[in-house]
Structure formats: structure tokens, C-alpha cells
Amino acid sequence: MPAIQILGPKTNPTITLNPTQPLPPTDPSAVLIRVHSVGLTADELGWPELYHNPTRIPGCDVSGTIAALPTTTPVVTTSSGRPLQLGDAVYTMQPADHGSGQAGYAYAQPQHLAHKPGQLTHAQAAALPIPVLTAWEGLFRRAGAVSEGGRVLVTGASGAVGRSVVQLVKREIGGKGVRVVAVASKGRVEEVRGLGADEVVDYGVEGWEEGVGRVDVVFDVVGGEVLEKSWRLVRDDGVLITVSDPPPAWAFDKSVVPPEVEGRPQLKYVYFIVSPDGEALEKVAGLIDEGALQPLPVVEFPLEKAVEAWEFAKQRGRQGKVVINFVSNN
């Protein structure tokens, strides 16, 4: 089968297309997916899990069709209880320590799978899992309840994660009068407003933070100076979430306390790495098919241009999630 492999050391990786990679070893407890499309996350080149994977095949975001079902149980379902059958169109996020999605076939655990949104192509579906699950986990599992009439600040609001956060806030908790303050570049202001943001701030304007006022939740995907300014905006009893790369010093060392929380004992601050969640993907698929959520813009590459796709994915400021199609016209 064809597969994309990352060879060489982490300090100088080489992206290659291997047309004769052996099929993955049989896993009787997992679902075998014929991969149609895969989403690219450029930062994966720096993930240690990739270099511990003996096949060196990257790829966590996958959309495809079921080629084989587990043999360990007579009835196979998603985590939400929907049956899985041969030929079903599904999408999934693979765990970082598993990856291996950028190949002709890949195994996935049933609880990580969801039925693909019927309104989307495989390419559009493959762009979703990591961005939308990051937004979902941050908002609904990490932030806690947002009070009625509260305000959520979203940095990097025109990116894949930011777009998902803006839309989910407005769709899922906007009925409580929760308002979204989005931070984006000048050229993307109207685009972000169209996603449902109540206020859009151009981070290129010096002192952009001065007119924002206090917010209940900060959802940061940018880091750096934008994150530094966002600390000043969150209420003393609020929540600051960041998924920025590189992560802040306190992300993995609990002995490190951000200086911004001094004198603010009720301020909660969170860094997390997103986890697979098939049930959330099922809910997202329903919202998309209802027209309640817009899909992410994508930039598609055919398999034979996989190396070019990875190079393009590394570019900052590109408009669209990069996707490689293993099956054309899907």
C-alpha cells in the first residue's frame, strides 16, 4: 500500500512517499479503514511519538470507509452506540502515540470512530478531528460552565481551532447570552464575524487589548505576546486555556507557576493535549449536517504530491487546512 513516512532524525526529518509499504499487522479488536483522505498537522514533525513509531507513518486525522470489522465482538458500535458496518464512511482522530493514518489502510479503535458528516467530502471530514476536538475538549471538558451573559475571548480565531471554538460557543452556549470576542488579523475580520463572533479585534493594532474589557474565558491558540496580553483580560475567577505551540513553561511542570496568577488564587489556567473522542465527533457530524456548523476550508493535494503538501502545511498564514487525498474524486 502507499504510505507517507518521515525518515531521519527529529532534528532533520525527511518526508517520503513509499508506494510499497506492507499492510498494517492484523488487529482483531480494531476497525480497518480504507483511507480516502488525511489531514496534516505540520507540528507533528516535532512530536516525539512519531519517532517512536516503528513505521514512521504520521497522521492522526483520517476519513475513509470501513474495510474490515473487529472479530472479537459480534456487534461493533461507536461510543455513542451507532452500529458500524462494512463500507460505512467514517472519520476519526488517532491517538498521537498511534498515528499511522497517512497510508492506504489504517486501524482505529471503534470508540474513536464516528460516521462521516453526510454533507462533507472525505477531504473536508479529514480536516476536522484535531481542530474541532481541541475546541470541544477545551470548551466543554476544561473550561467549565460559562455563566449567563459571560464573554469568551478566542485568539487566532481565523485558524482551524479558533474557527471551531467561535462556532461551538455560539451554537452550544450562545443561547445563554454568552458573547464571543475574537482576535484575528485585519484581513480576516469579516470572515470571523461571519462565523458568529460578536466582537472582532485586529491583533495587528497596537494596544488591541485595551478596549476588550474583562472576559470569563480565554481560549488561546497563538501563545507568545498575544497570550501575555490575554492574561490581563481574564477575570480573577475566570479560566485561561492555551493550546499554543510551543507550550508555556508551566504546561508540563506543576512547580512552575505563571507570574500572572499572583494574587489571583481563583484563576484557573489550563494547557492540554487533545484526546480522541468518537462521541464528540458524532455530535459534530450532526451539527454539520444540520447546517449549524461550517466546515473548515481545505487545500487539497493528490497523493503523488504528498511531499509538496507537507511543505505547504508548514507555511504560516495559509488559508485552509491541508489535506492529502489517497483516493481521488471522493
MARMI-581925 format. One line per field, with one value per residue (C-alpha): residue in three letters; residue number from 1; x, y, z. Coordinates in steps of 0.02 Angstrom, whole numbers, plus 50000, padded with zeros to 5 digits. Layout:
<rs>
res	[ALA_...]
n	[NUM_...]
xx	[X_...]
yy	[Y_...]
zz	[Z_...]
</rs>
This chain:
<rs>
res	[MET_PRO_ALA_ILE_GLN_ILE_LEU_GLY_PRO_LYS_THR_ASN_PRO_THR_ILE_THR_LEU_ASN_PRO_THR_GLN_PRO_LEU_PRO_PRO_THR_ASP_PRO_SER_ALA_VAL_LEU_ILE_ARG_VAL_HIS_SER_VAL_GLY_LEU_THR_ALA_ASP_GLU_LEU_GLY_TRP_PRO_GLU_LEU_TYR_HIS_ASN_PRO_THR_ARG_ILE_PRO_GLY_CYS_ASP_VAL_SER_GLY_THR_ILE_ALA_ALA_LEU_PRO_THR_THR_THR_PRO_VAL_VAL_THR_THR_SER_SER_GLY_ARG_PRO_LEU_GLN_LEU_GLY_ASP_ALA_VAL_TYR_THR_MET_GLN_PRO_ALA_ASP_HIS_GLY_SER_GLY_GLN_ALA_GLY_TYR_ALA_TYR_ALA_GLN_PRO_GLN_HIS_LEU_ALA_HIS_LYS_PRO_GLY_GLN_LEU_THR_HIS_ALA_GLN_ALA_ALA_ALA_LEU_PRO_ILE_PRO_VAL_LEU_THR_ALA_TRP_GLU_GLY_LEU_PHE_ARG_ARG_ALA_GLY_ALA_VAL_SER_GLU_GLY_GLY_ARG_VAL_LEU_VAL_THR_GLY_ALA_SER_GLY_ALA_VAL_GLY_ARG_SER_VAL_VAL_GLN_LEU_VAL_LYS_ARG_GLU_ILE_GLY_GLY_LYS_GLY_VAL_ARG_VAL_VAL_ALA_VAL_ALA_SER_LYS_GLY_ARG_VAL_GLU_GLU_VAL_ARG_GLY_LEU_GLY_ALA_ASP_GLU_VAL_VAL_ASP_TYR_GLY_VAL_GLU_GLY_TRP_GLU_GLU_GLY_VAL_GLY_ARG_VAL_ASP_VAL_VAL_PHE_ASP_VAL_VAL_GLY_GLY_GLU_VAL_LEU_GLU_LYS_SER_TRP_ARG_LEU_VAL_ARG_ASP_ASP_GLY_VAL_LEU_ILE_THR_VAL_SER_ASP_PRO_PRO_PRO_ALA_TRP_ALA_PHE_ASP_LYS_SER_VAL_VAL_PRO_PRO_GLU_VAL_GLU_GLY_ARG_PRO_GLN_LEU_LYS_TYR_VAL_TYR_PHE_ILE_VAL_SER_PRO_ASP_GLY_GLU_ALA_LEU_GLU_LYS_VAL_ALA_GLY_LEU_ILE_ASP_GLU_GLY_ALA_LEU_GLN_PRO_LEU_PRO_VAL_VAL_GLU_PHE_PRO_LEU_GLU_LYS_ALA_VAL_GLU_ALA_TRP_GLU_PHE_ALA_LYS_GLN_ARG_GLY_ARG_GLN_GLY_LYS_VAL_VAL_ILE_ASN_PHE_VAL_SER_ASN_ASN]
n	[1_2_3_4_5_6_7_8_9_10_11_12_13_14_15_16_17_18_19_20_21_22_23_24_25_26_27_28_29_30_31_32_33_34_35_36_37_38_39_40_41_42_43_44_45_46_47_48_49_50_51_52_53_54_55_56_57_58_59_60_61_62_63_64_65_66_67_68_69_70_71_72_73_74_75_76_77_78_79_80_81_82_83_84_85_86_87_88_89_90_91_92_93_94_95_96_97_98_99_100_101_102_103_104_105_106_107_108_109_110_111_112_113_114_115_116_117_118_119_120_121_122_123_124_125_126_127_128_129_130_131_132_133_134_135_136_137_138_139_140_141_142_143_144_145_146_147_148_149_150_151_152_153_154_155_156_157_158_159_160_161_162_163_164_165_166_167_168_169_170_171_172_173_174_175_176_177_178_179_180_181_182_183_184_185_186_187_188_189_190_191_192_193_194_195_196_197_198_199_200_201_202_203_204_205_206_207_208_209_210_211_212_213_214_215_216_217_218_219_220_221_222_223_224_225_226_227_228_229_230_231_232_233_234_235_236_237_238_239_240_241_242_243_244_245_246_247_248_249_250_251_252_253_254_255_256_257_258_259_260_261_262_263_264_265_266_267_268_269_270_271_272_273_274_275_276_277_278_279_280_281_282_283_284_285_286_287_288_289_290_291_292_293_294_295_296_297_298_299_300_301_302_303_304_305_306_307_308_309_310_311_312_313_314_315_316_317_318_319_320_321_322_323_324_325_326_327_328_329_330]
xx	[50000_50057_50113_50195_50345_50454_50633_50791_50816_50693_50819_50817_50668_50638_50463_50449_50313_50332_50224_50256_50230_50163_49986_49972_49977_49804_49720_49567_49500_49508_49418_49518_49491_49524_49595_49520_49590_49706_49727_49902_49965_50135_50184_50179_50356_50410_50306_50413_50279_50311_50493_50443_50328_50424_50338_50369_50198_50119_49937_49802_49657_49579_49423_49382_49273_49268_49361_49354_49272_49341_49325_49318_49136_48980_48911_49026_48966_49033_49047_48876_48801_48780_48819_48973_48961_49071_49077_49022_49102_49189_49311_49424_49566_49703_49797_49965_50059_49970_49961_49993_49843_49938_49932_49816_49744_49744_49670_49565_49476_49285_49266_49373_49266_49114_49010_49070_48957_48849_48862_49052_49177_49310_49435_49327_49298_49483_49519_49406_49456_49604_49540_49360_49405_49529_49389_49265_49379_49435_49260_49159_49283_49412_49333_49183_49016_49014_48891_48742_48794_48978_49113_49238_49396_49464_49637_49688_49504_49528_49631_49563_49546_49491_49353_49290_49290_49195_49060_49040_49022_48885_48798_48808_48805_48763_48582_48634_48685_48869_48967_49123_49266_49377_49557_49613_49713_49640_49611_49508_49395_49237_49267_49272_49121_49029_49064_48962_49087_49003_49160_49317_49482_49629_49784_49893_49833_49946_49853_49713_49683_49644_49466_49417_49367_49360_49314_49262_49362_49516_49541_49715_49790_49927_50040_50181_50137_49952_49944_50037_49909_49764_49813_49768_49593_49531_49432_49512_49390_49396_49483_49630_49657_49802_49849_49988_50145_50273_50183_50216_50343_50207_50119_50210_50292_50170_50308_50311_50177_50139_50180_50013_49916_50000_49864_49730_49704_49537_49605_49612_49740_49748_49859_49807_49844_49685_49622_49521_49333_49219_49063_49106_49143_48969_48891_48994_48940_48759_48786_48868_48730_48602_48695_48735_48924_49025_49162_49342_49415_49535_49679_49685_49836_49838_49941_50080_50110_50120_50292_50232_50079_50188_50295_50140_50069_50223_50182_50108_49962_49896_49709_49643_49684_49799_49728_49804_49685_49732_49576_49534_49359_49297]
yy	[50000_50181_50271_50433_50409_50527_50465_50527_50609_50729_50869_50845_50739_50690_50667_50523_50431_50243_50154_49979_49991_49825_49822_49854_49697_49624_49693_49588_49720_49866_49928_49928_50087_50110_50286_50412_50575_50630_50798_50867_50942_51017_51015_50825_50828_50881_50756_50625_50492_50493_50444_50301_50231_50091_50125_50314_50341_50503_50552_50568_50643_50515_50495_50338_50184_50027_49883_49757_49745_49676_49489_49496_49551_49509_49687_49836_50011_50185_50253_50332_50163_50179_50018_50009_49909_49866_50009_50142_50313_50361_50489_50484_50557_50431_50446_50534_50378_50277_50391_50293_50369_50429_50262_50165_50071_50108_50027_50126_50081_50084_50210_50334_50323_50423_50419_50549_50702_50663_50841_50835_50756_50643_50785_50905_50774_50734_50917_50916_50797_50879_51060_51025_50905_51031_51159_51035_50973_51146_51219_51076_50975_51101_51273_51226_51313_51490_51597_51676_51833_51786_51826_51709_51777_51673_51709_51650_51649_51628_51469_51292_51279_51459_51444_51288_51374_51526_51420_51298_51437_51521_51357_51267_51404_51562_51542_51590_51760_51712_51828_51789_51913_51853_51905_51894_51984_52134_52037_51903_52014_51998_51812_51783_51894_51783_51632_51714_51818_51963_52069_52051_52133_52158_52098_52200_52361_52418_52406_52299_52226_52392_52402_52221_52227_52078_51904_51745_51626_51646_51512_51542_51453_51579_51597_51723_51907_51876_51755_51877_52012_51890_51856_52035_52015_51859_51887_51840_51695_51650_51518_51536_51393_51383_51251_51356_51280_51288_51264_51381_51331_51283_51164_51006_51066_51098_51177_51322_51450_51587_51757_51820_51721_51804_51869_51783_51615_51579_51599_51430_51403_51251_51178_51013_50895_50842_50663_50558_50568_50474_50529_50713_50682_50604_50761_50873_50772_50801_50988_50999_50900_51015_51165_51228_51220_51269_51151_51209_51275_51147_51145_50975_50883_50718_50578_50596_50773_50722_50798_50965_50955_50939_51086_51191_51139_51212_51387_51509_51616_51495_51494_51318_51153_51046_50877_50735_50627_50444_50413_50539_50609_50575]
zz	[50000_49980_50138_50188_50300_50400_50394_50476_50646_50727_50702_50512_50457_50276_50206_50083_49988_49997_49867_49936_50124_50193_50259_50446_50555_50588_50743_50787_50908_50786_50631_50469_50370_50187_50196_50075_50145_50285_50369_50400_50562_50525_50709_50706_50635_50810_50908_50996_50970_50783_50807_50923_50790_50702_50535_50547_50465_50530_50527_50660_50560_50443_50338_50242_50229_50337_50253_50396_50567_50730_50751_50941_50953_50850_50854_50830_50876_50901_51078_51053_51010_50822_50727_50618_50458_50309_50185_50309_50284_50446_50514_50665_50765_50801_50967_50946_51000_50866_50714_50554_50465_50312_50224_50111_50260_50446_50601_50726_50886_50871_51013_50917_50759_50705_50547_50424_50405_50255_50190_50180_50064_50139_50116_50216_50351_50367_50407_50560_50700_50788_50769_50818_50959_51029_51032_51105_51243_51291_51298_51371_51472_51530_51543_51649_51637_51568_51664_51578_51488_51500_51374_51289_51208_51063_50995_50822_50780_50592_50611_50613_50803_50825_50695_50783_50953_50891_50810_50953_51081_50980_50937_51104_51237_51142_51193_51370_51305_51300_51186_51084_51069_50927_50895_50713_50581_50490_50330_50418_50524_50416_50391_50579_50606_50484_50596_50734_50833_50922_50925_50818_50867_50749_50843_50725_50805_50946_51112_51040_51213_51295_51230_51256_51439_51556_51494_51584_51474_51365_51233_51162_51013_50974_51126_51136_51153_51118_51265_51376_51341_51364_51545_51585_51514_51604_51764_51929_51945_51761_51656_51536_51415_51295_51167_51092_51019_51094_51259_51406_51538_51662_51543_51600_51760_51902_52005_51883_51924_51796_51870_51801_51932_52081_52196_52092_52181_52096_51919_51832_51696_51582_51448_51369_51226_51139_51156_51033_51062_50943_51035_51011_50826_50808_50885_50771_50619_50669_50689_50519_50433_50515_50445_50620_50595_50443_50384_50383_50220_50147_50024_49939_49867_49773_49848_49720_49785_49968_49994_49923_50036_50190_50136_50109_50279_50364_50299_50424_50370_50240_50218_50235_50318_50210_50158_50056_49956_49945_49840_49705_49673_49850]
</rs>
